[in-house]
Amino acid sequence: MASGALRVIAALVSGLVFGLGLAVSGMMNPAKVIGFLDVAGDWDPTLAFVMIGALLVAVPAYRFIPKRPRPVWKKASTCRRSRQSTGRWSWAPPLRDRLGPRRVLPRARGRRARHWARPGPRVRRSDAGGDGPSRVAKGLLEAL
Amino acid sequence: MARLSRRSVVSTATFFGVAMLTVFVTRHVL
């Protein structure tokens, strides 16, 4: 099966598991959620237990996943690994790349300041896909 | 939250804090 189809199936199964978890835990009932938020009234802590259960699964996963070179059903990772050996991903292009080389944010101190101060390639917004027409829009323009 | 980053923990706490405050005001004050 093509990796694209597997990714769609994985997303579908993830959504089903998420929805099933919400349904089984009773979190589709707004009264339960309001019961958790109403600390001054008859407090219902079940939402806290649901969140703790989710963290028990997600925290080890987030420790394990960044150590993998790429997702299972994708050829390359779209997330950048931090240049420092923190073992964490940076989900957006590092601020250092967006600002350009040798620019330190005024409030940055210590290790973070050194991280940003390190010279790095300047990423143009067009390269990052931020500005300009998207690939679909370009195709439409060429077709006209 | 699962990344255990300080920013996520603070933002989640702020989110629930504001929600709890809103529920408190609407149910017990107004």
Backbone of each chain as nested JSON, in Angstrom:
{
  "chains": [
    {"id": "A", "residues": [
      {"number": 1, "name": "MET", "atoms": {"N": [0.85, -1.203, 0.0], "CA": [0.0, 0.0, 0.0], "C": [0.883, 1.249, 0.0]}},
      {"number": 2, "name": "ALA", "atoms": {"N": [0.463, 2.261, -0.743], "CA": [1.266, 3.483, -0.83], "C": [1.349, 4.169, 0.523]}},
      {"number": 3, "name": "SER", "atoms": {"N": [2.496, 4.848, 0.745], "CA": [2.676, 5.487, 2.06], "C": [1.652, 6.589, 2.288]}},
      {"number": 4, "name": "GLY", "atoms": {"N": [1.201, 7.245, 1.186], "CA": [0.179, 8.286, 1.328], "C": [-1.108, 7.728, 1.898]}},
      {"number": 5, "name": "ALA", "atoms": {"N": [-1.529, 6.561, 1.381], "CA": [-2.761, 5.935, 1.883], "C": [-2.581, 5.493, 3.329]}},
      {"number": 6, "name": "LEU", "atoms": {"N": [-1.4, 4.962, 3.643], "CA": [-1.144, 4.53, 5.025], "C": [-1.202, 5.711, 5.983]}},
      {"number": 7, "name": "ARG", "atoms": {"N": [-0.689, 6.865, 5.519], "CA": [-0.723, 8.059, 6.374], "C": [-2.15, 8.512, 6.625]}},
      {"number": 8, "name": "VAL", "atoms": {"N": [-2.985, 8.424, 5.586], "CA": [-4.393, 8.802, 5.747], "C": [-5.079, 7.851, 6.722]}},
      {"number": 9, "name": "ILE", "atoms": {"N": [-4.791, 6.549, 6.572], "CA": [-5.397, 5.567, 7.472], "C": [-4.916, 5.8, 8.907]}},
      {"number": 10, "name": "ALA", "atoms": {"N": [-3.612, 6.114, 9.06], "CA": [-3.077, 6.387, 10.402], "C": [-3.765, 7.593, 11.024]}},
      {"number": 11, "name": "ALA", "atoms": {"N": [-3.998, 8.635, 10.204], "CA": [-4.68, 9.826, 10.72], "C": [-6.114, 9.499, 11.108]}},
      {"number": 12, "name": "LEU", "atoms": {"N": [-6.767, 8.669, 10.289], "CA": [-8.149, 8.277, 10.579], "C": [-8.227, 7.466, 11.874]}},
      {"number": 13, "name": "VAL", "atoms": {"N": [-7.316, 6.505, 12.021], "CA": [-7.305, 5.668, 13.235], "C": [-6.999, 6.533, 14.46]}},
      {"number": 14, "name": "SER", "atoms": {"N": [-6.063, 7.493, 14.308], "CA": [-5.731, 8.391, 15.428], "C": [-6.963, 9.178, 15.86]}},
      {"number": 15, "name": "GLY", "atoms": {"N": [-7.697, 9.696, 14.871], "CA": [-8.91, 10.456, 15.182], "C": [-9.963, 9.593, 15.846]}},
      {"number": 16, "name": "LEU", "atoms": {"N": [-10.092, 8.344, 15.357], "CA": [-11.083, 7.434, 15.948], "C": [-10.727, 7.11, 17.399]}},
      {"number": 17, "name": "VAL", "atoms": {"N": [-9.435, 6.858, 17.654], "CA": [-8.998, 6.542, 19.023], "C": [-9.231, 7.744, 19.941]}},
      {"number": 18, "name": "PHE", "atoms": {"N": [-8.925, 8.936, 19.417], "CA": [-9.13, 10.156, 20.2], "C": [-10.615, 10.335, 20.541]}},
      {"number": 19, "name": "GLY", "atoms": {"N": [-11.464, 10.191, 19.523], "CA": [-12.908, 10.35, 19.747], "C": [-13.458, 9.284, 20.672]}},
      {"number": 20, "name": "LEU", "atoms": {"N": [-12.964, 8.046, 20.493], "CA": [-13.413, 6.947, 21.363], "C": [-13.019, 7.224, 22.812]}},
      {"number": 21, "name": "GLY", "atoms": {"N": [-11.809, 7.754, 22.988], "CA": [-11.356, 8.097, 24.348], "C": [-12.24, 9.149, 24.979]}},
      {"number": 22, "name": "LEU", "atoms": {"N": [-12.601, 10.162, 24.191], "CA": [-13.491, 11.212, 24.701], "C": [-14.857, 10.633, 25.059]}},
      {"number": 23, "name": "ALA", "atoms": {"N": [-15.368, 9.741, 24.192], "CA": [-16.7, 9.186, 24.416], "C": [-16.711, 8.281, 25.647]}},
      {"number": 24, "name": "VAL", "atoms": {"N": [-15.692, 7.407, 25.751], "CA": [-15.645, 6.467, 26.876], "C": [-15.481, 7.215, 28.196]}},
      {"number": 25, "name": "SER", "atoms": {"N": [-14.667, 8.283, 28.181], "CA": [-14.421, 9.01, 29.43], "C": [-15.556, 9.974, 29.779]}},
      {"number": 26, "name": "GLY", "atoms": {"N": [-16.537, 10.1, 28.895], "CA": [-17.687, 10.965, 29.174], "C": [-17.433, 12.428, 28.917]}},
      {"number": 27, "name": "MET", "atoms": {"N": [-16.338, 12.726, 28.197], "CA": [-15.99, 14.134, 27.984], "C": [-16.777, 14.766, 26.837]}},
      {"number": 28, "name": "MET", "atoms": {"N": [-17.681, 13.995, 26.228], "CA": [-18.579, 14.603, 25.237], "C": [-19.768, 15.246, 25.934]}},
      {"number": 29, "name": "ASN", "atoms": {"N": [-19.871, 15.018, 27.227], "CA": [-20.951, 15.611, 28.018], "C": [-20.471, 16.958, 28.576]}},
      {"number": 30, "name": "PRO", "atoms": {"N": [-21.035, 18.065, 28.114], "CA": [-20.568, 19.383, 28.585], "C": [-20.68, 19.553, 30.096]}},
      {"number": 31, "name": "ALA", "atoms": {"N": [-21.647, 18.876, 30.722], "CA": [-21.82, 19.011, 32.178], "C": [-20.587, 18.489, 32.921]}},
      {"number": 32, "name": "LYS", "atoms": {"N": [-19.937, 17.45, 32.335], "CA": [-18.728, 16.898, 32.966], "C": [-17.596, 17.924, 32.937]}},
      {"number": 33, "name": "VAL", "atoms": {"N": [-17.442, 18.587, 31.786], "CA": [-16.358, 19.567, 31.633], "C": [-16.612, 20.762, 32.557]}},
      {"number": 34, "name": "ILE", "atoms": {"N": [-17.861, 21.216, 32.586], "CA": [-18.185, 22.349, 33.467], "C": [-18.033, 21.923, 34.933]}},
      {"number": 35, "name": "GLY", "atoms": {"N": [-18.342, 20.661, 35.219], "CA": [-18.148, 20.15, 36.585], "C": [-16.692, 20.198, 37.01]}},
      {"number": 36, "name": "PHE", "atoms": {"N": [-15.779, 19.975, 36.055], "CA": [-14.352, 20.077, 36.37], "C": [-13.939, 21.52, 36.589]}},
      {"number": 37, "name": "LEU", "atoms": {"N": [-14.512, 22.412, 35.774], "CA": [-14.121, 23.82, 35.866], "C": [-14.74, 24.516, 37.076]}},
      {"number": 38, "name": "ASP", "atoms": {"N": [-15.813, 23.948, 37.61], "CA": [-16.525, 24.591, 38.729], "C": [-15.892, 24.154, 40.052]}},
      {"number": 39, "name": "VAL", "atoms": {"N": [-14.749, 24.736, 40.359], "CA": [-14.016, 24.324, 41.571], "C": [-14.715, 24.787, 42.85]}},
      {"number": 40, "name": "ALA", "atoms": {"N": [-15.529, 25.827, 42.742], "CA": [-16.209, 26.336, 43.94], "C": [-17.509, 25.581, 44.213]}},
      {"number": 41, "name": "GLY", "atoms": {"N": [-17.934, 24.769, 43.252], "CA": [-19.18, 24.037, 43.435], "C": [-18.911, 22.567, 43.698]}},
      {"number": 42, "name": "ASP", "atoms": {"N": [-19.701, 21.708, 43.054], "CA": [-19.517, 20.259, 43.208], "C": [-18.454, 19.81, 42.208]}},
      {"number": 43, "name": "TRP", "atoms": {"N": [-17.182, 19.855, 42.614], "CA": [-16.064, 19.642, 41.695], "C": [-15.991, 18.181, 41.25]}},
      {"number": 44, "name": "ASP", "atoms": {"N": [-15.816, 17.981, 39.948], "CA": [-15.722, 16.642, 39.357], "C": [-14.317, 16.488, 38.752]}},
      {"number": 45, "name": "PRO", "atoms": {"N": [-13.42, 15.717, 39.376], "CA": [-12.02, 15.678, 38.908], "C": [-11.761, 14.726, 37.745]}},
      {"number": 46, "name": "THR", "atoms": {"N": [-12.807, 14.137, 37.153], "CA": [-12.553, 13.103, 36.132], "C": [-11.782, 13.638, 34.922]}},
      {"number": 47, "name": "LEU", "atoms": {"N": [-12.005, 14.901, 34.552], "CA": [-11.27, 15.462, 33.41], "C": [-9.764, 15.493, 33.689]}},
      {"number": 48, "name": "ALA", "atoms": {"N": [-9.403, 15.749, 34.929], "CA": [-7.979, 15.74, 35.295], "C": [-7.389, 14.34, 35.102]}},
      {"number": 49, "name": "PHE", "atoms": {"N": [-8.149, 13.309, 35.464], "CA": [-7.648, 11.94, 35.284], "C": [-7.525, 11.588, 33.801]}},
      {"number": 50, "name": "VAL", "atoms": {"N": [-8.453, 12.092, 32.996], "CA": [-8.363, 11.865, 31.539], "C": [-7.088, 12.504, 31.001]}},
      {"number": 51, "name": "MET", "atoms": {"N": [-6.796, 13.737, 31.446], "CA": [-5.601, 14.431, 30.945], "C": [-4.328, 13.747, 31.439]}},
      {"number": 52, "name": "ILE", "atoms": {"N": [-4.347, 13.263, 32.682], "CA": [-3.163, 12.547, 33.198], "C": [-2.945, 11.272, 32.389]}},
      {"number": 53, "name": "GLY", "atoms": {"N": [-4.036, 10.579, 32.058], "CA": [-3.93, 9.376, 31.228], "C": [-3.342, 9.686, 29.86]}},
      {"number": 54, "name": "ALA", "atoms": {"N": [-3.767, 10.811, 29.272], "CA": [-3.231, 11.202, 27.962], "C": [-1.744, 11.516, 28.07]}},
      {"number": 55, "name": "LEU", "atoms": {"N": [-1.352, 12.181, 29.146], "CA": [0.069, 12.531, 29.32], "C": [0.914, 11.27, 29.544]}},
      {"number": 56, "name": "LEU", "atoms": {"N": [0.346, 10.274, 30.224], "CA": [1.104, 9.04, 30.452], "C": [1.468, 8.353, 29.142]}},
      {"number": 57, "name": "VAL", "atoms": {"N": [0.645, 8.548, 28.121], "CA": [0.952, 7.99, 26.803], "C": [1.859, 8.948, 26.019]}},
      {"number": 58, "name": "ALA", "atoms": {"N": [1.527, 10.246, 26.055], "CA": [2.183, 11.204, 25.16], "C": [3.6, 11.566, 25.606]}},
      {"number": 59, "name": "VAL", "atoms": {"N": [3.846, 11.645, 26.905], "CA": [5.182, 12.064, 27.369], "C": [6.265, 11.062, 26.934]}},
      {"number": 60, "name": "PRO", "atoms": {"N": [6.081, 9.74, 27.185], "CA": [7.108, 8.813, 26.667], "C": [7.215, 8.841, 25.149]}},
      {"number": 61, "name": "ALA", "atoms": {"N": [6.075, 9.042, 24.456], "CA": [6.117, 9.084, 22.985], "C": [6.938, 10.269, 22.507]}},
      {"number": 62, "name": "TYR", "atoms": {"N": [6.776, 11.403, 23.14], "CA": [7.532, 12.59, 22.712], "C": [9.011, 12.472, 23.069]}},
      {"number": 63, "name": "ARG", "atoms": {"N": [9.347, 11.628, 24.008], "CA": [10.768, 11.372, 24.286], "C": [11.35, 10.462, 23.224]}},
      {"number": 64, "name": "PHE", "atoms": {"N": [10.53, 9.526, 22.755], "CA": [11.019, 8.497, 21.836], "C": [11.031, 8.99, 20.383]}},
      {"number": 65, "name": "ILE", "atoms": {"N": [9.969, 9.69, 19.977], "CA": [9.779, 10.028, 18.558], "C": [10.898, 10.916, 18.004]}},
      {"number": 66, "name": "PRO", "atoms": {"N": [11.362, 11.964, 18.698], "CA": [12.427, 12.792, 18.097], "C": [13.728, 12.06, 17.849]}},
      {"number": 67, "name": "LYS", "atoms": {"N": [13.91, 10.906, 18.479], "CA": [15.142, 10.153, 18.247], "C": [15.087, 9.392, 16.932]}},
      {"number": 68, "name": "ARG", "atoms": {"N": [13.908, 9.266, 16.365], "CA": [13.774, 8.578, 15.077], "C": [14.199, 9.526, 13.96]}},
      {"number": 69, "name": "PRO", "atoms": {"N": [14.809, 8.999, 12.91], "CA": [15.249, 9.877, 11.822], "C": [14.094, 10.445, 11.014]}},
      {"number": 70, "name": "ARG", "atoms": {"N": [12.985, 9.72, 10.939], "CA": [11.843, 10.18, 10.137], "C": [10.597, 9.436, 10.601]}},
      {"number": 71, "name": "PRO", "atoms": {"N": [9.412, 9.942, 10.204], "CA": [8.201, 9.195, 10.519], "C": [8.184, 7.842, 9.819]}},
      {"number": 72, "name": "VAL", "atoms": {"N": [7.417, 6.902, 10.348], "CA": [7.411, 5.53, 9.813], "C": [6.946, 5.521, 8.36]}},
      {"number": 73, "name": "TRP", "atoms": {"N": [5.909, 6.293, 8.057], "CA": [5.334, 6.251, 6.711], "C": [5.632, 7.517, 5.92]}},
      {"number": 74, "name": "LYS", "atoms": {"N": [6.782, 8.12, 6.155], "CA": [7.168, 9.292, 5.389], "C": [8.649, 9.193, 5.068]}},
      {"number": 75, "name": "LYS", "atoms": {"N": [9.022, 9.747, 3.887], "CA": [10.408, 9.565, 3.448], "C": [11.375, 10.424, 4.25]}},
      {"number": 76, "name": "ALA", "atoms": {"N": [10.914, 11.609, 4.659], "CA": [11.796, 12.497, 5.418], "C": [10.973, 13.257, 6.449]}},
      {"number": 77, "name": "SER", "atoms": {"N": [11.623, 13.613, 7.511], "CA": [10.941, 14.375, 8.544], "C": [10.763, 15.815, 8.098]}},
      {"number": 78, "name": "THR", "atoms": {"N": [9.617, 16.397, 8.401], "CA": [9.394, 17.804, 8.08], "C": [9.743, 18.692, 9.265]}},
      {"number": 79, "name": "CYS", "atoms": {"N": [10.097, 18.092, 10.373], "CA": [10.444, 18.862, 11.563], "C": [11.961, 18.955, 11.666]}},
      {"number": 80, "name": "ARG", "atoms": {"N": [12.426, 20.137, 12.06], "CA": [13.856, 20.302, 12.259], "C": [14.223, 19.839, 13.656]}},
      {"number": 81, "name": "ARG", "atoms": {"N": [15.359, 19.19, 13.731], "CA": [15.874, 18.847, 15.04], "C": [16.7, 20.038, 15.527]}},
      {"number": 82, "name": "SER", "atoms": {"N": [16.61, 20.324, 16.784], "CA": [17.38, 21.43, 17.329], "C": [18.865, 21.16, 17.142]}},
      {"number": 83, "name": "ARG", "atoms": {"N": [19.621, 22.214, 16.823], "CA": [21.053, 22.001, 16.625], "C": [21.75, 21.663, 17.928]}},
      {"number": 84, "name": "GLN", "atoms": {"N": [21.172, 22.102, 19.006], "CA": [21.732, 21.698, 20.29], "C": [21.192, 20.317, 20.604]}},
      {"number": 85, "name": "SER", "atoms": {"N": [21.958, 19.545, 21.344], "CA": [21.575, 18.161, 21.574], "C": [20.568, 18.072, 22.713]}},
      {"number": 86, "name": "THR", "atoms": {"N": [19.446, 18.782, 22.538], "CA": [18.409, 18.729, 23.55], "C": [17.502, 17.531, 23.334]}},
      {"number": 87, "name": "GLY", "atoms": {"N": [17.629, 16.913, 22.148], "CA": [16.752, 15.798, 21.849], "C": [15.33, 16.228, 21.564]}},
      {"number": 88, "name": "ARG", "atoms": {"N": [15.141, 17.525, 21.359], "CA": [13.788, 18.006, 21.07], "C": [13.731, 18.555, 19.667]}},
      {"number": 89, "name": "TRP", "atoms": {"N": [12.55, 18.507, 19.11], "CA": [12.355, 19.127, 17.811], "C": [12.012, 20.581, 17.993]}},
      {"number": 90, "name": "SER", "atoms": {"N": [12.408, 21.368, 17.04], "CA": [11.835, 22.712, 16.992], "C": [10.807, 22.672, 15.883]}},
      {"number": 91, "name": "TRP", "atoms": {"N": [9.602, 23.035, 16.207], "CA": [8.493, 22.815, 15.267], "C": [8.453, 23.899, 14.208]}},
      {"number": 92, "name": "ALA", "atoms": {"N": [8.992, 25.025, 14.465], "CA": [9.056, 26.096, 13.478], "C": [10.526, 26.316, 13.152]}},
      {"number": 93, "name": "PRO", "atoms": {"N": [10.82, 26.973, 12.033], "CA": [12.22, 27.303, 11.778], "C": [12.774, 28.097, 12.951]}},
      {"number": 94, "name": "PRO", "atoms": {"N": [14.011, 27.795, 13.363], "CA": [14.552, 28.498, 14.522], "C": [14.503, 30.001, 14.333]}},
      {"number": 95, "name": "LEU", "atoms": {"N": [14.261, 30.691, 15.425], "CA": [14.159, 32.146, 15.37], "C": [15.43, 32.759, 14.805]}},
      {"number": 96, "name": "ARG", "atoms": {"N": [16.556, 32.102, 15.095], "CA": [17.846, 32.58, 14.585], "C": [17.815, 32.658, 13.054]}},
      {"number": 97, "name": "ASP", "atoms": {"N": [17.209, 31.644, 12.408], "CA": [17.151, 31.64, 10.948], "C": [16.209, 32.71, 10.432]}},
      {"number": 98, "name": "ARG", "atoms": {"N": [15.132, 32.97, 11.201], "CA": [14.174, 33.949, 10.721], "C": [14.714, 35.364, 10.876]}},
      {"number": 99, "name": "LEU", "atoms": {"N": [15.535, 35.595, 11.89], "CA": [16.047, 36.936, 12.137], "C": [17.29, 37.235, 11.322]}},
      {"number": 100, "name": "GLY", "atoms": {"N": [17.992, 36.191, 10.926], "CA": [19.256, 36.409, 10.247], "C": [20.402, 36.226, 11.222]}},
      {"number": 101, "name": "PRO", "atoms": {"N": [21.631, 36.239, 10.709], "CA": [22.775, 35.932, 11.566], "C": [23.101, 37.054, 12.553]}},
      {"number": 102, "name": "ARG", "atoms": {"N": [23.715, 36.64, 13.638], "CA": [24.281, 37.57, 14.631], "C": [23.276, 38.593, 15.121]}},
      {"number": 103, "name": "ARG", "atoms": {"N": [22.106, 38.155, 15.431], "CA": [21.12, 39.051, 16.013], "C": [20.601, 38.362, 17.271]}},
      {"number": 104, "name": "VAL", "atoms": {"N": [20.739, 39.012, 18.372], "CA": [20.346, 38.416, 19.643], "C": [19.136, 39.169, 20.16]}},
      {"number": 105, "name": "LEU", "atoms": {"N": [18.14, 38.438, 20.556], "CA": [16.975, 39.095, 21.122], "C": [17.354, 39.727, 22.454]}},
      {"number": 106, "name": "PRO", "atoms": {"N": [16.813, 40.879, 22.776], "CA": [17.248, 41.593, 23.969], "C": [17.055, 40.808, 25.261]}},
      {"number": 107, "name": "ARG", "atoms": {"N": [16.001, 39.981, 25.322], "CA": [15.734, 39.288, 26.587], "C": [16.388, 37.91, 26.651]}},
      {"number": 108, "name": "ALA", "atoms": {"N": [17.083, 37.529, 25.57], "CA": [17.71, 36.211, 25.574], "C": [18.94, 36.221, 26.473]}},
      {"number": 109, "name": "ARG", "atoms": {"N": [19.053, 35.22, 27.302], "CA": [20.184, 35.143, 28.223], "C": [20.788, 33.742, 28.148]}},
      {"number": 110, "name": "GLY", "atoms": {"N": [22.058, 33.639, 28.444], "CA": [22.717, 32.359, 28.631], "C": [22.736, 31.51, 27.383]}},
      {"number": 111, "name": "ARG", "atoms": {"N": [22.339, 30.241, 27.555], "CA": [22.471, 29.271, 26.486], "C": [21.626, 29.647, 25.281]}},
      {"number": 112, "name": "ARG", "atoms": {"N": [20.408, 30.178, 25.559], "CA": [19.528, 30.547, 24.456], "C": [20.126, 31.683, 23.645]}},
      {"number": 113, "name": "ALA", "atoms": {"N": [20.753, 32.614, 24.326], "CA": [21.358, 33.747, 23.625], "C": [22.483, 33.268, 22.721]}},
      {"number": 114, "name": "ARG", "atoms": {"N": [23.293, 32.346, 23.228], "CA": [24.39, 31.834, 22.404], "C": [23.846, 31.071, 21.208]}},
      {"number": 115, "name": "HIS", "atoms": {"N": [22.713, 30.366, 21.434], "CA": [22.108, 29.589, 20.352], "C": [21.671, 30.515, 19.226]}},
      {"number": 116, "name": "TRP", "atoms": {"N": [21.064, 31.653, 19.609], "CA": [20.595, 32.575, 18.586], "C": [21.735, 33.367, 17.965]}},
      {"number": 117, "name": "ALA", "atoms": {"N": [22.761, 33.601, 18.745], "CA": [23.84, 34.449, 18.265], "C": [24.715, 33.731, 17.245]}},
      {"number": 118, "name": "ARG", "atoms": {"N": [24.648, 32.389, 17.237], "CA": [25.49, 31.632, 16.316], "C": [25.104, 31.979, 14.879]}},
      {"number": 119, "name": "PRO", "atoms": {"N": [26.082, 32.286, 14.027], "CA": [25.724, 32.645, 12.653], "C": [25.097, 31.468, 11.929]}},
      {"number": 120, "name": "GLY", "atoms": {"N": [24.081, 31.745, 11.192], "CA": [23.391, 30.696, 10.458], "C": [22.856, 31.251, 9.15]}},
      {"number": 121, "name": "PRO", "atoms": {"N": [22.392, 30.374, 8.288], "CA": [21.898, 30.844, 6.997], "C": [20.617, 31.643, 7.158]}},
      {"number": 122, "name": "ARG", "atoms": {"N": [20.514, 32.703, 6.403], "CA": [19.28, 33.492, 6.433], "C": [18.257, 32.796, 5.544]}},
      {"number": 123, "name": "VAL", "atoms": {"N": [17.103, 32.53, 6.096], "CA": [16.047, 31.87, 5.333], "C": [15.108, 32.943, 4.797]}},
      {"number": 124, "name": "ARG", "atoms": {"N": [15.03, 33.003, 3.495], "CA": [14.109, 33.984, 2.918], "C": [12.684, 33.501, 3.115]}},
      {"number": 125, "name": "ARG", "atoms": {"N": [11.78, 34.44, 3.251], "CA": [10.389, 34.066, 3.503], "C": [9.822, 33.269, 2.331]}},
      {"number": 126, "name": "SER", "atoms": {"N": [10.3, 33.588, 1.125], "CA": [9.796, 32.851, -0.034], "C": [10.252, 31.398, 0.016]}},
      {"number": 127, "name": "ASP", "atoms": {"N": [11.484, 31.152, 0.572], "CA": [11.967, 29.78, 0.698], "C": [11.172, 29.025, 1.746]}},
      {"number": 128, "name": "ALA", "atoms": {"N": [10.783, 29.726, 2.779], "CA": [10.035, 29.074, 3.859], "C": [8.578, 28.863, 3.479]}},
      {"number": 129, "name": "GLY", "atoms": {"N": [8.177, 29.363, 2.342], "CA": [6.8, 29.176, 1.9], "C": [5.838, 30.14, 2.543]}},
      {"number": 130, "name": "GLY", "atoms": {"N": [6.364, 31.218, 3.115], "CA": [5.495, 32.14, 3.825], "C": [4.773, 33.105, 2.908]}},
      {"number": 131, "name": "ASP", "atoms": {"N": [5.463, 33.643, 1.939], "CA": [4.871, 34.642, 1.071], "C": [4.674, 34.084, -0.337]}},
      {"number": 132, "name": "GLY", "atoms": {"N": [4.012, 34.881, -1.141], "CA": [3.852, 34.513, -2.535], "C": [2.733, 33.511, -2.719]}},
      {"number": 133, "name": "PRO", "atoms": {"N": [2.331, 33.327, -3.975], "CA": [1.235, 32.397, -4.235], "C": [1.642, 30.953, -3.952]}},
      {"number": 134, "name": "SER", "atoms": {"N": [0.716, 30.173, -3.496], "CA": [1.009, 28.779, -3.219], "C": [1.162, 28.029, -4.532]}},
      {"number": 135, "name": "ARG", "atoms": {"N": [1.589, 26.759, -4.418], "CA": [1.797, 25.955, -5.618], "C": [0.479, 25.789, -6.386]}},
      {"number": 136, "name": "VAL", "atoms": {"N": [-0.62, 25.632, -5.654], "CA": [-1.931, 25.477, -6.291], "C": [-2.305, 26.755, -7.028]}},
      {"number": 137, "name": "ALA", "atoms": {"N": [-2.071, 27.91, -6.342], "CA": [-2.406, 29.188, -6.972], "C": [-1.551, 29.424, -8.208]}},
      {"number": 138, "name": "LYS", "atoms": {"N": [-0.271, 29.046, -8.137], "CA": [0.611, 29.206, -9.301], "C": [0.093, 28.36, -10.465]}},
      {"number": 139, "name": "GLY", "atoms": {"N": [-0.321, 27.14, -10.182], "CA": [-0.863, 26.26, -11.218], "C": [-2.097, 26.854, -11.853]}},
      {"number": 140, "name": "LEU", "atoms": {"N": [-2.961, 27.444, -11.025], "CA": [-4.173, 28.066, -11.543], "C": [-3.827, 29.259, -12.435]}},
      {"number": 141, "name": "LEU", "atoms": {"N": [-2.847, 30.054, -11.995], "CA": [-2.444, 31.227, -12.777], "C": [-1.864, 30.817, -14.121]}},
      {"number": 142, "name": "GLU", "atoms": {"N": [-1.068, 29.712, -14.097], "CA": [-0.487, 29.254, -15.358], "C": [-1.553, 28.696, -16.29]}},
      {"number": 143, "name": "ALA", "atoms": {"N": [-2.583, 28.109, -15.721], "CA": [-3.645, 27.515, -16.546], "C": [-4.493, 28.589, -17.22]}},
      {"number": 144, "name": "LEU", "atoms": {"N": [-4.531, 29.769, -16.622], "CA": [-5.388, 30.828, -17.188], "C": [-4.738, 31.493, -18.397]}}
    ]},
    {"id": "B", "residues": [
      {"number": 1, "name": "MET", "atoms": {"N": [2.166, 20.097, 26.081], "CA": [2.29, 19.552, 27.439], "C": [3.179, 18.303, 27.461]}},
      {"number": 2, "name": "ALA", "atoms": {"N": [2.989, 17.461, 26.441], "CA": [3.744, 16.206, 26.433], "C": [5.238, 16.439, 26.252]}},
      {"number": 3, "name": "ARG", "atoms": {"N": [5.605, 17.595, 25.733], "CA": [7.031, 17.91, 25.609], "C": [7.592, 18.414, 26.924]}},
      {"number": 4, "name": "LEU", "atoms": {"N": [6.704, 18.631, 27.888], "CA": [7.077, 19.131, 29.21], "C": [7.807, 20.474, 29.106]}},
      {"number": 5, "name": "SER", "atoms": {"N": [7.418, 21.269, 28.151], "CA": [8.05, 22.583, 28.049], "C": [7.348, 23.559, 28.992]}},
      {"number": 6, "name": "ARG", "atoms": {"N": [8.13, 24.47, 29.529], "CA": [7.592, 25.409, 30.507], "C": [6.474, 26.255, 29.886]}},
      {"number": 7, "name": "ARG", "atoms": {"N": [6.678, 26.646, 28.63], "CA": [5.691, 27.476, 27.957], "C": [4.347, 26.751, 27.83]}},
      {"number": 8, "name": "SER", "atoms": {"N": [4.392, 25.444, 27.5], "CA": [3.151, 24.689, 27.354], "C": [2.443, 24.54, 28.694]}},
      {"number": 9, "name": "VAL", "atoms": {"N": [3.218, 24.253, 29.74], "CA": [2.608, 24.066, 31.059], "C": [1.957, 25.374, 31.521]}},
      {"number": 10, "name": "VAL", "atoms": {"N": [2.667, 26.477, 31.316], "CA": [2.12, 27.779, 31.729], "C": [0.874, 28.12, 30.912]}},
      {"number": 11, "name": "SER", "atoms": {"N": [0.911, 27.861, 29.612], "CA": [-0.249, 28.21, 28.779], "C": [-1.45, 27.333, 29.116]}},
      {"number": 12, "name": "THR", "atoms": {"N": [-1.223, 26.05, 29.39], "CA": [-2.337, 25.167, 29.759], "C": [-2.929, 25.597, 31.102]}},
      {"number": 13, "name": "ALA", "atoms": {"N": [-2.06, 25.911, 32.048], "CA": [-2.539, 26.367, 33.359], "C": [-3.325, 27.675, 33.223]}},
      {"number": 14, "name": "THR", "atoms": {"N": [-2.832, 28.571, 32.364], "CA": [-3.548, 29.829, 32.141], "C": [-4.912, 29.569, 31.513]}},
      {"number": 15, "name": "PHE", "atoms": {"N": [-4.94, 28.681, 30.542], "CA": [-6.192, 28.331, 29.855], "C": [-7.228, 27.813, 30.856]}},
      {"number": 16, "name": "PHE", "atoms": {"N": [-6.82, 26.83, 31.665], "CA": [-7.774, 26.265, 32.627], "C": [-8.102, 27.265, 33.738]}},
      {"number": 17, "name": "GLY", "atoms": {"N": [-7.114, 28.056, 34.111], "CA": [-7.372, 29.064, 35.147], "C": [-8.431, 30.065, 34.712]}},
      {"number": 18, "name": "VAL", "atoms": {"N": [-8.307, 30.54, 33.483], "CA": [-9.29, 31.503, 32.967], "C": [-10.655, 30.835, 32.843]}},
      {"number": 19, "name": "ALA", "atoms": {"N": [-10.677, 29.578, 32.374], "CA": [-11.955, 28.859, 32.248], "C": [-12.604, 28.676, 33.622]}},
      {"number": 20, "name": "MET", "atoms": {"N": [-11.794, 28.31, 34.618], "CA": [-12.337, 28.136, 35.979], "C": [-12.861, 29.456, 36.529]}},
      {"number": 21, "name": "LEU", "atoms": {"N": [-12.136, 30.512, 36.271], "CA": [-12.562, 31.838, 36.737], "C": [-13.882, 32.245, 36.069]}},
      {"number": 22, "name": "THR", "atoms": {"N": [-13.979, 31.967, 34.786], "CA": [-15.206, 32.3, 34.049], "C": [-16.399, 31.536, 34.617]}},
      {"number": 23, "name": "VAL", "atoms": {"N": [-16.189, 30.23, 34.851], "CA": [-17.279, 29.409, 35.411], "C": [-17.641, 29.899, 36.813]}},
      {"number": 24, "name": "PHE", "atoms": {"N": [-16.632, 30.254, 37.585], "CA": [-16.908, 30.756, 38.946], "C": [-17.75, 32.028, 38.895]}},
      {"number": 25, "name": "VAL", "atoms": {"N": [-17.348, 32.953, 38.01], "CA": [-18.074, 34.229, 37.92], "C": [-19.502, 34.009, 37.435]}},
      {"number": 26, "name": "THR", "atoms": {"N": [-19.658, 33.194, 36.39], "CA": [-20.995, 33.021, 35.815], "C": [-21.904, 32.194, 36.718]}},
      {"number": 27, "name": "ARG", "atoms": {"N": [-21.356, 31.281, 37.506], "CA": [-22.215, 30.406, 38.325], "C": [-22.404, 30.892, 39.752]}},
      {"number": 28, "name": "HIS", "atoms": {"N": [-21.417, 31.589, 40.284], "CA": [-21.486, 31.928, 41.708], "C": [-21.519, 33.414, 42.004]}},
      {"number": 29, "name": "VAL", "atoms": {"N": [-21.15, 34.236, 41.027], "CA": [-21.128, 35.678, 41.286], "C": [-22.321, 36.353, 40.627]}},
      {"number": 30, "name": "LEU", "atoms": {"N": [-22.517, 36.094, 39.342], "CA": [-23.61, 36.755, 38.621], "C": [-24.978, 36.181, 39.007]}}
    ]}
  ]
}
